[in-house]
Amino acid sequence: MDESGTAQEQHGVIDLELDRPHSARMYDYFLGGITNFPADREAAARTIAAFPSTLIAARSNRAFMRRSTRHLALLGIEQFLDIGTGIPTSPNLHEVAQGITPRARVVYTDNDPIVLTHARALLHSRPEGATAYMQADVTDPTALLAHPVLRSTLDFDRPIALSLNALLHFVTDEHHAHAVVEVLKAALPSGSMLVISHATPDFDPEALARITAVYQAAGTAVQARPRDEIARFFAGWELLDAGLQPILRWHPDPDEAHLTFADAEAACYAGVARKP
Ligand SMILES: C[S@@+](CC[C@H](N)C(=O)[O-])C[C@H]1O[C@@H](n2cnc3c(N)ncnc32)[C@H](O)[C@@H]1O
């Protein structure tokens, strides 16, 4: 196990910016967590007023993380890089992966420093496997890929599943989202997998415009994308059989309650693709 940021922790210089809302802490609130503060809860309440099914969307996204991780572990994937992992919410990705493959190795990363303060919850690896956490910003993919925690935990000569779940709508075109994903894809070997869930305006454009305005007012840029722009993130890779689907329809689990929700309530597309 490894963890970055220890020097920051020792010197007590982490600025958690509690006075302004953060997407990770708002998402924690939507999932029923307790790692959120008044500024997050106020912005979350405005989001729910703008889009009453926000909690359904957040939970559907988390359910997709579990289904896709299980699917990939059953296909034999043993290494996972989860960017924009969020505040830990059990089961976390490594718990799902190691539940199937105990020797699975997982690196988590996020740019919100509060995730670092909770990283220990992400580091309870099965002894046969490994988990690690590093703080990194996806908009600098070259630095992220060079991080020593990543390099010492995952073997870049063997397939890696790269998860970008509910992350890329926080990376606007101004921050070159598609170019960022291409840099990440290029670093991975053949047989690697790309997992993406992404907010879309396709089902309810007015609601998505309202949410975007709420986040913008709270200081977080959001860019929900139509299906063809999300599909472009997978360019050159082969989408697995389910294709790029409304998130509820990606290998739905008959035991999950979310099956009764509408695509407009979840407001996301999801897909998994393999590098040839
Ligand atoms: C909605 S949460 C998704 C959490 C988790 N991936 C899931 O799907 O359950 C989005 C996460 O992306 C992180 N994030 C946003 N912009 C980021 C960036 N530029 N680099 C790294 N992480 C980022 C946020 O801090 C937050 O934890």
The ligand as a Tripos MOL2 file, in Angstrom:
@<TRIPOS>MOLECULE
LIG
   27    29     1     0     0
SMALL
NO_CHARGES

@<TRIPOS>ATOM
      1 C1        -19.3060   12.8460   -9.2940 C.3       1 LIG1
      2 S1        -17.8010   12.3530   -8.5460 S.3       1 LIG1
      3 C2        -17.6440   10.7050   -9.1860 C.3       1 LIG1
      4 C3        -17.0480    9.7160   -8.1930 C.3       1 LIG1
      5 C4        -16.8650    8.2930   -8.7020 C.3       1 LIG1
      6 N1        -16.0100    8.2510   -9.8780 N.3       1 LIG1
      7 C5        -18.1770    7.6250   -9.0230 C.2       1 LIG1
      8 O1        -18.5280    7.5750  -10.2000 O.co2     1 LIG1
      9 O2        -18.8650    7.1570   -8.1220 O.co2     1 LIG1
     10 C6        -16.5920   13.2450   -9.5310 C.3       1 LIG1
     11 C7        -15.2150   13.2260   -8.9360 C.3       1 LIG1
     12 O3        -14.2990   13.7650   -9.8950 O.3       1 LIG1
     13 C8        -13.3500   14.5510   -9.2030 C.3       1 LIG1
     14 N2        -12.7650   15.4900  -10.1490 N.ar      1 LIG1
     15 C9        -13.3490   16.5640  -10.7360 C.ar      1 LIG1
     16 N3        -12.4840   17.1850  -11.5560 N.ar      1 LIG1
     17 C10       -11.3240   16.4840  -11.4860 C.ar      1 LIG1
     18 C11       -10.0450   16.6330  -12.0990 C.ar      1 LIG1
     19 N4         -9.7920   17.6480  -12.9300 N.pl3     1 LIG1
     20 N5         -9.0650   15.7250  -11.8110 N.ar      1 LIG1
     21 C12        -9.3160   14.7050  -10.9530 C.ar      1 LIG1
     22 N6        -10.5020   14.5230  -10.3370 N.ar      1 LIG1
     23 C13       -11.4990   15.3930  -10.5920 C.ar      1 LIG1
     24 C14       -14.1550   15.2200   -8.1020 C.3       1 LIG1
     25 O4        -13.3230   15.6850   -7.0470 O.3       1 LIG1
     26 C15       -15.0810   14.0900   -7.6880 C.3       1 LIG1
     27 O5        -14.5200   13.3210   -6.6560 O.3       1 LIG1
@<TRIPOS>BOND
     1     1     2 1
     2     2     3 1
     3     2    10 1
     4     3     4 1
     5     4     5 1
     6     5     6 1
     7     5     7 1
     8     7     8 2
     9     7     9 1
    10    10    11 1
    11    11    12 1
    12    11    26 1
    13    12    13 1
    14    13    14 1
    15    13    24 1
    16    14    15 ar
    17    14    23 ar
    18    15    16 ar
    19    16    17 ar
    20    17    18 ar
    21    17    23 ar
    22    18    19 1
    23    18    20 ar
    24    20    21 ar
    25    21    22 ar
    26    22    23 ar
    27    24    25 1
    28    24    26 1
    29    26    27 1
@<TRIPOS>SUBSTRUCTURE
     1 LIG1         1 GROUP 0 **** ****
